[in-house]
Each structure stands twice: as C-alpha cells, then as structure tokens.
Amino acid sequence: MLTPGICPRRLVNAGKTRVAGIDLSGRIAPTRRLAFDAGATFLNLKSRSLTVPTALLPYLRDAKVPFNLVAKTTLTGGARWTLPLPDRIGEGVISVDYYHSSKVRSSDNVLPAYDLFNARFDLKGIAGTNIDAAIFARNLFNKSYLSSSNVGSAALGVFSSFYGAPRIVGAEVRYLFGS
C-alpha cells in the first residue's frame, strides 16, 4: 500500500562501463602575428555488464548502459591573425574558429552531427586609450542543429529536441580601469 503523495523509488546499479579515449590539442604559430589551433577528442565508450532487475528490462532499448549526450568525436580548429596596424589605431585581431560534434545519443533519440563556425574582430587599445571594441558572429552560417534532447521514448513515439542558438551578430565595447 502506498502512502498518498509518496512515490516509490528504486536505486539501481546500471552495471559496469569503460570509457577510453584521447584528447589532442596543438598550436602552430609560424609568425608572431599568426597562429593556428587544432583540437580533437575521440572517445570509445563500452558497456561491460548491465545489472538491471528483470522488471525494468522492457524499458530499455538496448541491454547497454546509455551514454547520453556524449559525442564520440569532437573537432576544433581556429586561426588568429594580429593585423599590422599603427599603434595610433590600436591592436587589431581577426579570429575564426570551427567546431564539429559527431552524433549524440539522448535516451532513444539520436541527435545528428553538426558543424559550427564563428568569427570575431577585436580592436584593442583604440587610439592609445583603455577602450577595446569588437564585432563578432557566432554560428556564422546560421546552421540549424539540435543541441540537446528532452526525455523521449521510441515505445511511446514521443521525441523532442532543442535547437542550438541561431546566428548571433553583436558588438562589444570595454573600458579597462587602471593602468
């Protein structure tokens, strides 16, 4: 008999897993003004055993421990160029970057892989002052992509996902106090 307002709960050890992988990053700066960055993460996710009560097995799609919202592969890349501007103008920096995520599982749902590009122009110490300004674009090509998912179920026929941010274009101004 259940007490009104009390939900029965059960804590279950899902089993054993192995998470292995490699995370790489590097920078090449052929000159003082130019730099290229790259990074990658590769994960190998394995279920070793699953110990779930028999009564819960019908609710599992696979007899594996789910690795929700974990991309097996992510890649990044970027370039940064400091422009040869006179000191009276300030220090100008152009930067671009790239991000790739492989497909991601979220419960019974699989979110597809996606790629994003960002760009930015900074002007620091404008005309020898303590003022910096920047313009930027995130998701430069306005890519529609699914960034996360809500709880869904193939058995219920219900899936829902959340789109990532659309293209965002903006400007920033900053004043540095002190010397």
HUQUIPE-V408106 format. One record per residue. N is the residue number from 1. RES is the residue in one letter. SS is DSSP state (helix for helix, strand for strand, loop for the rest). PHI is phi as a letter, one per 20 degrees, with the letter a starting at -180 (none if undefined). OMEGA is omega in whole degrees, 0 to 359 (999 if undefined). Layout:
n=<N:N>
res=<RES:RES>
ss=<SS:SS>
phi=<PHI:PHI>
omega=<OMEGA:OMEGA>
This chain:
n=<1:2:3:4:5:6:7:8:9:10:11:12:13:14:15:16:17:18:19:20:21:22:23:24:25:26:27:28:29:30:31:32:33:34:35:36:37:38:39:40:41:42:43:44:45:46:47:48:49:50:51:52:53:54:55:56:57:58:59:60:61:62:63:64:65:66:67:68:69:70:71:72:73:74:75:76:77:78:79:80:81:82:83:84:85:86:87:88:89:90:91:92:93:94:95:96:97:98:99:100:101:102:103:104:105:106:107:108:109:110:111:112:113:114:115:116:117:118:119:120:121:122:123:124:125:126:127:128:129:130:131:132:133:134:135:136:137:138:139:140:141:142:143:144:145:146:147:148:149:150:151:152:153:154:155:156:157:158:159:160:161:162:163:164:165:166:167:168:169:170:171:172:173:174:175:176:177:178:179>
res=<M:L:T:P:G:I:C:P:R:R:L:V:N:A:G:K:T:R:V:A:G:I:D:L:S:G:R:I:A:P:T:R:R:L:A:F:D:A:G:A:T:F:L:N:L:K:S:R:S:L:T:V:P:T:A:L:L:P:Y:L:R:D:A:K:V:P:F:N:L:V:A:K:T:T:L:T:G:G:A:R:W:T:L:P:L:P:D:R:I:G:E:G:V:I:S:V:D:Y:Y:H:S:S:K:V:R:S:S:D:N:V:L:P:A:Y:D:L:F:N:A:R:F:D:L:K:G:I:A:G:T:N:I:D:A:A:I:F:A:R:N:L:F:N:K:S:Y:L:S:S:S:N:V:G:S:A:A:L:G:V:F:S:S:F:Y:G:A:P:R:I:V:G:A:E:V:R:Y:L:F:G:S>
ss=<loop:loop:loop:loop:loop:loop:loop:loop:loop:loop:loop:loop:loop:loop:strand:strand:strand:strand:strand:strand:strand:strand:strand:strand:strand:strand:strand:strand:loop:loop:loop:loop:loop:strand:strand:strand:strand:strand:strand:strand:strand:strand:strand:strand:strand:strand:strand:strand:strand:strand:loop:loop:loop:helix:helix:helix:helix:helix:helix:loop:loop:loop:loop:loop:loop:loop:loop:loop:loop:loop:loop:loop:strand:strand:strand:strand:strand:strand:strand:strand:strand:strand:loop:loop:loop:loop:loop:loop:loop:loop:strand:strand:strand:strand:strand:strand:strand:strand:strand:strand:strand:loop:loop:strand:strand:strand:loop:loop:strand:strand:strand:loop:loop:strand:strand:strand:strand:strand:strand:strand:strand:strand:strand:strand:loop:helix:helix:helix:loop:loop:strand:strand:strand:strand:strand:strand:strand:strand:loop:loop:loop:loop:loop:loop:loop:strand:strand:strand:strand:loop:loop:loop:strand:loop:loop:loop:loop:strand:loop:loop:strand:strand:strand:loop:loop:loop:loop:strand:strand:strand:strand:strand:strand:strand:strand:loop:loop:loop:loop>
phi=<none:e:f:g:n:d:e:f:c:c:e:c:f:f:p:c:c:c:d:c:r:b:c:d:b:a:c:c:c:f:c:f:e:c:b:c:d:b:b:b:c:c:d:c:d:c:e:e:b:c:d:d:g:g:f:e:g:f:e:e:f:c:e:c:f:f:d:f:l:c:f:f:c:c:c:c:b:a:c:c:c:e:f:e:e:f:g:f:e:p:e:d:c:d:c:c:b:c:c:c:c:f:g:c:e:b:l:e:e:c:e:f:f:b:c:c:c:c:b:b:c:d:c:d:l:g:l:m:e:e:d:d:c:b:c:b:c:d:l:g:e:l:f:e:b:e:d:b:c:e:f:b:b:f:f:e:m:d:c:b:c:d:f:f:f:f:g:c:d:b:c:c:c:c:d:e:e:n:e>
omega=<181:174:180:178:180:177:175:180:179:177:185:172:186:179:182:180:172:177:179:178:180:179:184:172:180:179:172:179:182:176:178:185:186:179:176:179:176:178:179:173:178:181:174:186:183:170:177:178:179:181:181:178:182:181:181:183:180:182:180:177:179:175:180:174:181:175:184:175:176:177:178:180:169:180:176:176:180:176:181:181:175:185:178:181:174:180:182:178:182:179:179:181:174:177:175:176:185:177:175:173:174:179:185:177:175:188:179:184:174:179:184:176:177:180:178:176:177:177:183:172:179:170:186:179:185:177:178:180:176:182:174:176:180:167:184:172:174:187:188:184:176:181:172:182:178:184:181:183:174:178:179:182:175:180:179:182:183:174:172:182:180:177:174:182:175:177:176:177:183:179:178:172:183:175:181:178:179:184:999>
